[in-house]
């Protein structure tokens, strides 16, 4: 399985020690403000099992992210095939960080590493990112990465209940 390293971050396989901070991150209403709900411990742990299975199967996917300087787990970032049932296909880049890691440029740094890996090692010609329309933080990262949005691609996420979080945007970047 591939690991990605930047000046400040290590994107790596998941470890048992990541389960508790990942669960805390997913139980934080502010971190999950652009999602329909927070995750309980069982759902959080199940997500890690899925993420690691994808990494084991493909060698890439949703990596755990830690800071190089301290080894502190701060969240996840990576690439994953778009879920079935979406109105488009492709490979999606994404990230989710603990609130304490916000404002340090970590999401953008991880995103750059993920895009470089996708275009370089994986030979992808395009990578996209999806966000709730109101998720200004994530959209700002997408724009810092050079991704662009076509409003004609905005859609209602079929996996999100009716309400303000259902409207989603798609950003894309080509190699």
C-alpha positions, 0 to 999 in steps of 0.5 A: 500500500502506498503512503504519501508524505509531504513536508508536514503530513503523512498519509498512511494506513489506518491503525487501531490507535486512530479509532478513538480520535476518528470517533471523536472527530466524527462525533463533533457537530461542528466537523460534521456540520455539512453532513446529515448527522454525527457518527456514533462509535460503531459507524465511525469504526465501520468507516475505518474498516471500509477505508482500510479495505479499499487501501488494501484492495487498490493500494490507494483510497482514504488514508489516515493523516498524521502530522510528521512532527508529532505523529498526531492523527488529525483526520483523513484525506485521499481518493476514492471512486465515486459512489454508485447512484451519483449523477456522475462518475470518476475518482473523488478527492476528499478530506476531513480533519479534526477541528484542532487541525483547521486553519493550518493549511493541512487540508490543502497540503494533503489535497495537493499530495492526493492530486499529485498521486492521482495524476502521477502514479495512478495516471488519472486524467481528471479528479473531482471533489464533492461538497454540500453547497454550503460547506465554505471551508471545503469549497475554499480548499477545492479552489486553492487546489485549482479545482473549478465548479460548473454550476450546471453540475450542482445536484441534490445528493440522493444519499442526503435527506431533504433539507439544506445539506442535500444540495451539492456542488462538484469541482473538477481538475484535469491533469 
